């Protein structure tokens, strides 16, 4: 099992939005950072579990979990000139950007704020602490267990 942290701005797409998806899953799209894209395209796999992180808000925090239900495929937004994620350099035969589908798994009893993560010794080497702006990032088994434990308190 591989674990990840995916960031989303809650006013754009929140954990509650994912939970409310009529199809039971949502497309994780709009990733326009090459390192995050490479993680999605090359390493994120069907069945991987995800910490859902609300960013760019009053209290950034991990708020729950999701699971990858469809592995990487070309992000359709890159080909749509009407979409804000359109990329004129992307062509269907050579896509530049990828997305995955995820499904809601749980909402924590309490959010685990970034400030708490930074103060928790077991999480001092977490990518979120070291490279905070990356929107898709790996999470170790022990980091996953620590954050889930903190969120279930």
NUPAMI-597188 format. One line per field, with one value per residue (C-alpha): x, y, z; residue number from 1; residue in one letter. Coordinates in steps of 0.05 Angstrom, whole numbers, always signed. Layout:
N
u	(X:...)
v	(Y:...)
w	(Z:...)
n	(NUM:...)
res	(a:...)
***
This chain:
153
u	(+0:+25:+1:-4:-25:-67:-79:-141:-168:-234:-271:-252:-260:-268:-272:-347:-351:-318:-366:-425:-404:-463:-418:-383:-317:-284:-231:-167:-148:-116:-47:+2:+67:+116:+138:+65:+47:+104:+79:+8:+31:+86:+73:+2:-34:-104:-120:-70:-96:-97:-95:-142:-111:-148:-98:-101:-153:-155:-130:-96:-106:-113:-188:-198:-181:-195:-175:-150:-203:-174:-100:-69:-100:-93:-127:-182:-179:-113:-147:-208:-196:-255:-224:-179:-130:-124:-53:-43:+21:-16:-39:-80:-23:+26:-11:+28:-18:-51:-106:-133:-201:-211:-268:-284:-266:-271:-275:-233:-266:-223:-178:-103:-76:-10:+14:+3:+37:+98:+100:+93:+162:+141:+123:+185:+211:+144:+145:+89:+137:+198:+167:+100:+77:+76:+4:+15:+65:+84:+69:+105:+68:+86:+66:-1:-13:+6:-40:-99:-90:-88:-150:-190:-178)
v	(+0:+69:+132:+203:+273:+311:+385:+422:+491:+478:+534:+500:+426:+403:+336:+349:+361:+294:+260:+290:+266:+231:+180:+164:+189:+253:+271:+299:+345:+412:+392:+437:+424:+376:+341:+330:+308:+257:+229:+223:+194:+147:+127:+138:+71:+42:+28:+78:+117:+192:+243:+299:+366:+433:+487:+563:+572:+602:+537:+490:+419:+346:+334:+262:+206:+183:+125:+123:+86:+101:+106:+162:+183:+246:+306:+325:+398:+408:+400:+445:+518:+539:+507:+547:+488:+489:+479:+499:+457:+393:+348:+284:+240:+271:+294:+337:+331:+274:+263:+206:+190:+185:+165:+191:+145:+184:+252:+259:+273:+335:+367:+359:+430:+444:+479:+414:+372:+417:+409:+333:+300:+238:+283:+327:+296:+296:+326:+373:+403:+404:+422:+452:+478:+411:+391:+315:+284:+216:+198:+143:+88:+118:+189:+161:+125:+186:+234:+185:+176:+251:+261:+207:+236)
w	(+0:-18:+17:-10:+12:-39:-29:-50:-35:+1:-35:-101:-82:-11:+23:+30:-46:-58:-9:-46:-116:-148:-181:-115:-141:-165:-215:-184:-240:-254:-230:-266:-228:-261:-197:-175:-246:-245:-180:-209:-275:-251:-179:-155:-165:-161:-87:-58:+1:+6:+62:+39:+57:+54:+34:+22:+77:+147:+180:+130:+154:+137:+142:+121:+74:+3:-42:-113:-155:-225:-240:-281:-347:-388:-356:-405:-382:-418:-486:-472:-492:-448:-386:-339:-340:-416:-442:-515:-518:-499:-555:-547:-574:-525:-463:-414:-353:-317:-266:-223:-195:-120:-75:-5:+52:+117:+150:+212:+279:+280:+227:+237:+225:+193:+256:+295:+242:+246:+322:+321:+326:+286:+227:+226:+161:+125:+55:+77:+128:+82:+15:+34:-34:-70:-83:-90:-43:-15:+57:+96:+133:+200:+179:+154:+220:+261:+223:+223:+298:+310:+267:+302:+372)
n	(1:2:3:4:5:6:7:8:9:10:11:12:13:14:15:16:17:18:19:20:21:22:23:24:25:26:27:28:29:30:31:32:33:34:35:36:37:38:39:40:41:42:43:44:45:46:47:48:49:50:51:52:53:54:55:56:57:58:59:60:61:62:63:64:65:66:67:68:69:70:71:72:73:74:75:76:77:78:79:80:81:82:83:84:85:86:87:88:89:90:91:92:93:94:95:96:97:98:99:100:101:102:103:104:105:106:107:108:109:110:111:112:113:114:115:116:117:118:119:120:121:122:123:124:125:126:127:128:129:130:131:132:133:134:135:136:137:138:139:140:141:142:143:144:145:146:147:148:149:150:151:152:153)
res	(x:x:x:x:x:x:x:x:x:x:x:x:x:x:x:x:x:x:x:x:x:x:x:x:x:x:x:x:x:x:x:x:x:x:x:x:x:x:x:x:x:x:x:x:x:x:x:x:x:x:x:x:x:x:x:x:x:x:x:x:x:x:x:x:x:x:x:x:x:x:x:x:x:x:x:x:x:x:x:x:x:x:x:x:x:x:x:x:x:x:x:x:x:x:x:x:x:x:x:x:x:x:x:x:x:x:x:x:x:x:x:x:x:x:x:x:x:x:x:x:x:x:x:x:x:x:x:x:x:x:x:x:x:x:x:x:x:x:x:x:x:x:x:x:x:x:x:x:x:x:x:x:x)
***
